[in-house]
Amino acid sequence: NNNPPVSNGVYPNISINTTGLIALYHFNNESNLGENNSLFHDFSPDVNNIKSNNSNGTCSRKERCPNYNFTDKVYGNYSLGFDGSENLVNITSSLSHFNTGNGTVSMWLKLNPTVSDTKTILNIRTDGNNEIEIGDFDGNSALNLRFKYRTLTVNTITVTDNETNWRHIAMTWDVAADEFKAYVDGSQVGSTQTSIGA
């Protein structure tokens, strides 16, 4: 589809299935919804009528809160800038809805190659045995996507990307189909990982 994106980043005339959506964050500092420097609104109940509660994100101390960036962004008015060490957004109430058997996580992100330390960009953990992670875990600006299910071997797909461009990253997993995949800008990267639930 060659339709240009509308202002909110959603393509027109395309139906998007939001059933099962458990979290949706714009990180756009929309004060009319209560957003500020330490509260980040969850929009998933606005588009998924099955989910009734918000899973708002928070940061508890000023030095841990990311900064809003007014100029370097993909959609909306802002993006969030993380320092690579202390900044975080904590989201706990979505975990009761999180499905370790199958799902998809996606985000727009832009790596900062000047930060050479290891950094976790996203970590969703229901317990010590089930988790997904996106991050640079060896400090070389290569993006790694990890999936662990029921204490089994951690499956990792590495995206070698030292660029300073915004990228859309997605990872999908399906234990019943025995597949774990990663996508960058809509194209699959790396091989499909199997034996994820064996």
C-alpha beads as a LAMMPS data file, in Angstrom:
LAMMPS data file: protein, C-alpha beads

198 atoms
197 bonds

1 atom types
1 bond types

-500.0 500.0 xlo xhi
-500.0 500.0 ylo yhi
-500.0 500.0 zlo zhi

Masses

1 110.0

Atoms # bond

1 1 1 0.000 0.000 0.000
2 1 1 1.507 3.345 -1.052
3 1 1 -0.819 5.517 1.021
4 1 1 1.153 8.012 3.097
5 1 1 0.815 7.748 6.866
6 1 1 -1.626 10.106 8.513
7 1 1 -0.522 12.313 11.380
8 1 1 -1.026 9.677 14.082
9 1 1 1.145 7.159 12.255
10 1 1 -1.673 4.828 11.200
11 1 1 -2.118 4.122 7.499
12 1 1 -5.596 5.019 6.172
13 1 1 -7.973 2.369 4.822
14 1 1 -6.189 -0.472 6.606
15 1 1 -7.969 -2.539 9.219
16 1 1 -5.719 -3.355 12.167
17 1 1 -6.659 -6.240 14.450
18 1 1 -6.106 -5.017 17.997
19 1 1 -7.599 -8.049 19.749
20 1 1 -5.085 -9.177 22.324
21 1 1 -3.259 -5.829 22.395
22 1 1 -2.084 -5.446 25.990
23 1 1 0.006 -2.260 25.809
24 1 1 0.329 0.700 23.425
25 1 1 2.498 3.708 24.259
26 1 1 2.943 6.850 22.180
27 1 1 5.437 8.489 24.582
28 1 1 4.034 11.802 23.399
29 1 1 3.640 13.720 26.697
30 1 1 -0.113 14.238 26.255
31 1 1 -0.922 16.240 29.375
32 1 1 -4.687 16.048 28.773
33 1 1 -4.336 12.303 29.490
34 1 1 -2.193 12.845 32.566
35 1 1 1.143 12.234 30.882
36 1 1 4.158 14.083 32.234
37 1 1 7.870 13.464 32.787
38 1 1 7.174 10.422 34.969
39 1 1 3.804 9.014 33.771
40 1 1 3.319 7.383 30.354
41 1 1 -0.237 6.626 29.214
42 1 1 -1.259 3.191 27.930
43 1 1 -3.560 3.611 24.909
44 1 1 -4.423 -0.082 24.493
45 1 1 -7.910 0.143 26.114
46 1 1 -8.756 2.893 23.591
47 1 1 -8.365 0.457 20.667
48 1 1 -8.977 -2.938 22.318
49 1 1 -12.424 -3.067 23.909
50 1 1 -11.592 -6.390 25.598
51 1 1 -8.982 -4.694 27.802
52 1 1 -10.560 -2.411 30.396
53 1 1 -7.619 -1.237 32.505
54 1 1 -4.686 0.994 31.649
55 1 1 -1.152 -0.289 32.173
56 1 1 0.432 3.126 32.523
57 1 1 4.211 3.329 32.671
58 1 1 6.040 5.226 35.389
59 1 1 9.518 6.174 36.490
60 1 1 10.027 6.747 40.177
61 1 1 13.056 8.997 40.536
62 1 1 14.031 12.017 38.456
63 1 1 17.443 10.592 37.526
64 1 1 15.770 7.420 36.220
65 1 1 13.220 9.191 33.993
66 1 1 13.996 9.443 30.278
67 1 1 13.941 12.836 28.543
68 1 1 11.464 13.967 25.921
69 1 1 13.123 14.818 22.599
70 1 1 11.268 17.440 20.548
71 1 1 13.210 17.114 17.296
72 1 1 14.442 13.541 16.852
73 1 1 11.289 11.435 16.418
74 1 1 9.283 9.328 13.987
75 1 1 5.641 10.204 14.743
76 1 1 3.885 12.589 17.096
77 1 1 5.407 15.493 18.981
78 1 1 8.185 13.759 20.912
79 1 1 10.305 10.689 21.374
80 1 1 11.883 9.442 24.582
81 1 1 15.638 9.554 25.037
82 1 1 17.263 7.010 27.364
83 1 1 20.799 7.449 28.661
84 1 1 21.701 3.760 28.310
85 1 1 22.373 3.210 31.988
86 1 1 19.769 4.459 34.504
87 1 1 16.767 5.688 32.509
88 1 1 13.731 3.412 32.484
89 1 1 9.956 3.216 32.211
90 1 1 8.442 0.639 34.548
91 1 1 5.270 -1.163 33.466
92 1 1 4.029 -3.884 35.800
93 1 1 0.271 -4.172 35.373
94 1 1 0.437 -5.630 31.838
95 1 1 2.090 -8.819 33.060
96 1 1 -1.185 -10.478 33.979
97 1 1 -2.206 -10.222 30.305
98 1 1 1.166 -11.209 28.848
99 1 1 1.115 -14.470 26.846
100 1 1 4.398 -16.373 26.886
101 1 1 2.976 -18.936 24.437
102 1 1 2.612 -16.554 21.479
103 1 1 2.755 -12.867 20.777
104 1 1 4.409 -9.911 19.109
105 1 1 6.327 -6.939 20.440
106 1 1 7.229 -4.009 18.211
107 1 1 8.723 -0.546 18.613
108 1 1 10.471 2.278 16.847
109 1 1 13.995 2.772 18.143
110 1 1 17.243 4.465 17.313
111 1 1 20.495 3.255 18.809
112 1 1 23.125 5.652 20.069
113 1 1 26.468 4.217 18.889
114 1 1 28.404 6.490 21.258
115 1 1 27.043 4.529 24.244
116 1 1 29.360 1.517 24.317
117 1 1 28.013 -0.172 27.447
118 1 1 25.532 -3.001 27.384
119 1 1 21.941 -1.786 27.531
120 1 1 18.516 -3.364 27.831
121 1 1 15.889 -1.565 25.767
122 1 1 12.939 -3.790 26.647
123 1 1 12.519 -6.598 29.145
124 1 1 9.226 -8.389 29.725
125 1 1 9.494 -11.055 32.385
126 1 1 6.626 -12.978 33.915
127 1 1 9.094 -14.814 36.147
128 1 1 12.711 -15.959 35.988
129 1 1 11.785 -18.677 33.507
130 1 1 9.781 -16.753 30.900
131 1 1 10.972 -13.497 29.348
132 1 1 11.684 -11.540 26.193
133 1 1 14.378 -8.904 25.805
134 1 1 15.538 -6.402 23.238
135 1 1 18.900 -4.759 23.780
136 1 1 22.623 -4.500 23.145
137 1 1 23.950 -7.155 25.495
138 1 1 27.612 -7.100 24.473
139 1 1 28.227 -3.344 24.098
140 1 1 29.014 -3.374 20.360
141 1 1 25.875 -1.532 19.132
142 1 1 24.443 -4.745 17.672
143 1 1 20.823 -5.246 18.599
144 1 1 19.889 -8.616 20.101
145 1 1 16.381 -10.035 20.494
146 1 1 16.023 -12.829 23.052
147 1 1 13.249 -15.240 23.921
148 1 1 13.189 -17.667 26.848
149 1 1 10.313 -20.039 27.605
150 1 1 10.047 -22.249 30.693
151 1 1 13.753 -22.185 31.619
152 1 1 14.735 -23.585 28.224
153 1 1 17.642 -22.346 26.126
154 1 1 17.584 -18.629 25.411
155 1 1 16.979 -18.071 21.691
156 1 1 18.793 -15.015 20.323
157 1 1 18.571 -13.208 16.981
158 1 1 21.212 -10.526 16.375
159 1 1 20.523 -7.493 14.226
160 1 1 23.823 -5.882 13.215
161 1 1 22.873 -2.253 12.981
162 1 1 25.313 0.497 13.904
163 1 1 23.334 3.093 12.001
164 1 1 21.963 6.223 13.570
165 1 1 18.593 5.860 11.817
166 1 1 15.199 5.150 13.292
167 1 1 14.205 1.504 12.782
168 1 1 10.996 -0.396 13.350
169 1 1 11.842 -3.554 15.300
170 1 1 9.438 -6.461 15.829
171 1 1 9.755 -9.900 17.328
172 1 1 7.160 -12.669 17.204
173 1 1 7.004 -16.008 18.964
174 1 1 4.676 -18.979 18.801
175 1 1 5.528 -21.950 20.990
176 1 1 2.895 -24.236 19.397
177 1 1 4.258 -23.486 15.906
178 1 1 7.827 -23.629 17.305
179 1 1 8.890 -20.280 15.796
180 1 1 10.690 -17.184 17.001
181 1 1 11.306 -14.462 14.378
182 1 1 12.689 -10.930 14.210
183 1 1 11.900 -8.145 11.758
184 1 1 13.521 -4.807 10.953
185 1 1 11.480 -2.315 8.939
186 1 1 9.069 -5.093 7.973
187 1 1 11.649 -7.572 6.643
188 1 1 12.673 -10.698 8.512
189 1 1 16.276 -10.702 9.759
190 1 1 18.222 -13.741 10.849
191 1 1 16.849 -17.238 10.601
192 1 1 13.635 -18.448 12.198
193 1 1 14.557 -19.914 15.578
194 1 1 13.019 -23.279 16.442
195 1 1 13.040 -25.650 19.416
196 1 1 11.744 -22.766 21.514
197 1 1 9.294 -24.859 23.505
198 1 1 10.934 -28.274 23.353

Bonds

1 1 1 2
2 1 2 3
3 1 3 4
4 1 4 5
5 1 5 6
6 1 6 7
7 1 7 8
8 1 8 9
9 1 9 10
10 1 10 11
11 1 11 12
12 1 12 13
13 1 13 14
14 1 14 15
15 1 15 16
16 1 16 17
17 1 17 18
18 1 18 19
19 1 19 20
20 1 20 21
21 1 21 22
22 1 22 23
23 1 23 24
24 1 24 25
25 1 25 26
26 1 26 27
27 1 27 28
28 1 28 29
29 1 29 30
30 1 30 31
31 1 31 32
32 1 32 33
33 1 33 34
34 1 34 35
35 1 35 36
36 1 36 37
37 1 37 38
38 1 38 39
39 1 39 40
40 1 40 41
41 1 41 42
42 1 42 43
43 1 43 44
44 1 44 45
45 1 45 46
46 1 46 47
47 1 47 48
48 1 48 49
49 1 49 50
50 1 50 51
51 1 51 52
52 1 52 53
53 1 53 54
54 1 54 55
55 1 55 56
56 1 56 57
57 1 57 58
58 1 58 59
59 1 59 60
60 1 60 61
61 1 61 62
62 1 62 63
63 1 63 64
64 1 64 65
65 1 65 66
66 1 66 67
67 1 67 68
68 1 68 69
69 1 69 70
70 1 70 71
71 1 71 72
72 1 72 73
73 1 73 74
74 1 74 75
75 1 75 76
76 1 76 77
77 1 77 78
78 1 78 79
79 1 79 80
80 1 80 81
81 1 81 82
82 1 82 83
83 1 83 84
84 1 84 85
85 1 85 86
86 1 86 87
87 1 87 88
88 1 88 89
89 1 89 90
90 1 90 91
91 1 91 92
92 1 92 93
93 1 93 94
94 1 94 95
95 1 95 96
96 1 96 97
97 1 97 98
98 1 98 99
99 1 99 100
100 1 100 101
101 1 101 102
102 1 102 103
103 1 103 104
104 1 104 105
105 1 105 106
106 1 106 107
107 1 107 108
108 1 108 109
109 1 109 110
110 1 110 111
111 1 111 112
112 1 112 113
113 1 113 114
114 1 114 115
115 1 115 116
116 1 116 117
117 1 117 118
118 1 118 119
119 1 119 120
120 1 120 121
121 1 121 122
122 1 122 123
123 1 123 124
124 1 124 125
125 1 125 126
126 1 126 127
127 1 127 128
128 1 128 129
129 1 129 130
130 1 130 131
131 1 131 132
132 1 132 133
133 1 133 134
134 1 134 135
135 1 135 136
136 1 136 137
137 1 137 138
138 1 138 139
139 1 139 140
140 1 140 141
141 1 141 142
142 1 142 143
143 1 143 144
144 1 144 145
145 1 145 146
146 1 146 147
147 1 147 148
148 1 148 149
149 1 149 150
150 1 150 151
151 1 151 152
152 1 152 153
153 1 153 154
154 1 154 155
155 1 155 156
156 1 156 157
157 1 157 158
158 1 158 159
159 1 159 160
160 1 160 161
161 1 161 162
162 1 162 163
163 1 163 164
164 1 164 165
165 1 165 166
166 1 166 167
167 1 167 168
168 1 168 169
169 1 169 170
170 1 170 171
171 1 171 172
172 1 172 173
173 1 173 174
174 1 174 175
175 1 175 176
176 1 176 177
177 1 177 178
178 1 178 179
179 1 179 180
180 1 180 181
181 1 181 182
182 1 182 183
183 1 183 184
184 1 184 185
185 1 185 186
186 1 186 187
187 1 187 188
188 1 188 189
189 1 189 190
190 1 190 191
191 1 191 192
192 1 192 193
193 1 193 194
194 1 194 195
195 1 195 196
196 1 196 197
197 1 197 198
